[in-house]
Amino acid sequence: MTLEEAFLLDTLRCRFKYLREELGFTTQETAQHLAVPLTDYLTYEEGERLPDVLTILHAAALYQVSVDYLLGQTEQPRRDD
């Protein structure tokens, strides 16, 4: 695994968990909102696996943040709609 991949895994892990807790969702509720199995969602929050592009897009919409924020490209969470 490259340093960039490790950074991305860690960033997504932290942001998925932080944003989920901010909304007060359980992991099960979040998995349902994202239309992924709970086991898959747990691997994202544990930093074991990267979500696919559609899951990242759905998460950005669910949390009302930019994809850039989820991916660690910006520290500004909100989208400029």
Secondary structure, DSSP 8 states (H G I E B T S, - for coil): --HHHHHHHHHHHHHHHHHHHHHT--HHHHHHHHTS-HHHHHHHHTTSS---HHHHHHHHHHHTB-HHHHTTS-S--B---
